C-alpha cells in the first residue's frame, strides 16, 4: 500500500473507532492506543487521572518502540478490521 493510501485508510480506521458507541475490551484499547500514538508520532505522556492506567499505557507504548510509523498504521488498520469483522 502506498504511503498516501495508507494514511487515508488509517484515518478511516480512526474515524470508524471514534464513531463506534459500544465499549471496547481494555486490551484492545491499549493496543489501539499504542499503535495510534506510534503512527502519529505522538509521544506525550499518558494523561489519565489514574496512575495504574498510565502505567498500562506506558507499557503498551514501550512494547511498540521498535515499530515504524507506517507499520503502526498498518497494524492499527488490521486491528480495526479484525475487530469489526468478528464483532458485526
C-alpha positions as a Markdown table, in Angstrom:
| # | Residue | x | y | z |
|---|---|---|---|---|
| 1 | Unk | 0.0 | 0.0 | 0.0 |
| 2 | Unk | 1.4 | 3.4 | -0.9 |
| 3 | Unk | 2.0 | 5.9 | 1.8 |
| 4 | Unk | -0.8 | 8.2 | 0.8 |
| 5 | Unk | -3.3 | 5.2 | 0.6 |
| 6 | Unk | -2.0 | 4.0 | 4.0 |
| 7 | Unk | -2.6 | 7.5 | 5.5 |
| 8 | Unk | -6.2 | 7.6 | 4.1 |
| 9 | Unk | -7.0 | 4.1 | 5.3 |
| 10 | Unk | -5.5 | 4.8 | 8.7 |
| 11 | Unk | -7.7 | 8.0 | 9.1 |
| 12 | Unk | -10.7 | 6.0 | 8.0 |
| 13 | Unk | -10.0 | 3.4 | 10.7 |
| 14 | Unk | -9.5 | 6.0 | 13.3 |
| 15 | Unk | -12.9 | 7.5 | 12.3 |
| 16 | Unk | -14.5 | 4.1 | 12.5 |
| 17 | Unk | -13.3 | 3.6 | 16.0 |
| 18 | Unk | -14.3 | 7.0 | 17.1 |
| 19 | Unk | -17.8 | 6.6 | 15.7 |
| 20 | Unk | -18.3 | 3.2 | 17.5 |
| 21 | Unk | -20.6 | 3.7 | 20.5 |
| 22 | Unk | -20.3 | 0.4 | 22.3 |
| 23 | Unk | -17.4 | -0.2 | 24.8 |
| 24 | Unk | -14.2 | -1.9 | 23.6 |
| 25 | Unk | -12.3 | -4.5 | 25.6 |
| 26 | Unk | -9.5 | -2.9 | 27.6 |
| 27 | Unk | -6.7 | -4.9 | 26.0 |
| 28 | Unk | -7.9 | -3.9 | 22.5 |
| 29 | Unk | -8.0 | -0.2 | 23.6 |
| 30 | Unk | -4.4 | -0.4 | 24.8 |
| 31 | Unk | -3.2 | -1.9 | 21.6 |
| 32 | Unk | -5.1 | 0.8 | 19.6 |
| 33 | Unk | -3.7 | 3.5 | 21.9 |
| 34 | Unk | -0.1 | 2.3 | 21.4 |
| 35 | Unk | -0.2 | 1.9 | 17.7 |
| 36 | Unk | -2.1 | 5.2 | 17.2 |
| 37 | Unk | 0.5 | 7.1 | 19.3 |
| 38 | Unk | 3.3 | 5.4 | 17.3 |
| 39 | Unk | 1.6 | 6.0 | 13.9 |
| 40 | Unk | 1.0 | 9.7 | 14.7 |
| 41 | Unk | 4.4 | 10.2 | 16.3 |
| 42 | Unk | 2.8 | 11.5 | 19.4 |
| 43 | Unk | 4.8 | 10.6 | 22.4 |
| 44 | Unk | 3.1 | 12.8 | 25.0 |
| 45 | Unk | 2.8 | 11.3 | 28.5 |
| 46 | Unk | -0.4 | 9.4 | 29.2 |
| 47 | Unk | -2.8 | 11.7 | 30.9 |
| 48 | Unk | -5.2 | 9.5 | 32.8 |
| 49 | Unk | -6.0 | 10.6 | 36.4 |
| 50 | Unk | -5.4 | 7.0 | 37.5 |
| 51 | Unk | -1.8 | 6.1 | 37.8 |
| 52 | Unk | -2.5 | 2.4 | 37.0 |
| 53 | Unk | -4.0 | 3.3 | 33.6 |
| 54 | Unk | -0.9 | 5.5 | 32.9 |
| 55 | Unk | 1.3 | 2.5 | 33.7 |
| 56 | Unk | -0.6 | 0.3 | 31.3 |
| 57 | Unk | -0.4 | 2.9 | 28.6 |
| 58 | Unk | 3.3 | 3.4 | 29.2 |
| 59 | Unk | 3.9 | -0.3 | 29.0 |
| 60 | Unk | 1.8 | -0.5 | 25.7 |
| 61 | Unk | 4.0 | 2.3 | 24.2 |
| 62 | Unk | 7.1 | 0.5 | 25.3 |
| 63 | Unk | 6.0 | -2.6 | 23.5 |
| 64 | Unk | 5.8 | -0.8 | 20.2 |
| 65 | Unk | 9.0 | 1.2 | 20.5 |
| 66 | Unk | 10.7 | -0.6 | 17.6 |
| 67 | Unk | 7.8 | -0.3 | 15.2 |
| 68 | Unk | 7.9 | 2.2 | 12.4 |
| 69 | Unk | 5.1 | 4.8 | 11.8 |
| 70 | Unk | 3.9 | 3.0 | 8.7 |
| 71 | Unk | 4.0 | -0.4 | 10.4 |
| 72 | Unk | 2.0 | 1.1 | 13.3 |
| 73 | Unk | -0.6 | 2.5 | 10.8 |
| 74 | Unk | -0.9 | -0.9 | 9.1 |
| 75 | Unk | -1.3 | -2.8 | 12.4 |
| 76 | Unk | -3.9 | -0.3 | 13.6 |
| 77 | Unk | -5.8 | -0.8 | 10.4 |
| 78 | Unk | -5.6 | -4.6 | 10.8 |
| 79 | Unk | -6.7 | -4.4 | 14.4 |
| 80 | Unk | -9.8 | -2.3 | 13.5 |
| 81 | Unk | -10.7 | -4.5 | 10.5 |
| 82 | Unk | -10.4 | -7.7 | 12.5 |
| 83 | Unk | -12.3 | -6.3 | 15.4 |
| 84 | Unk | -15.3 | -5.4 | 13.3 |
| 85 | Unk | -15.0 | -8.5 | 11.2 |
| 86 | Unk | -15.6 | -10.7 | 14.2 |
| 87 | Unk | -18.0 | -8.4 | 16.1 |
| 88 | Unk | -20.6 | -7.5 | 13.4 |
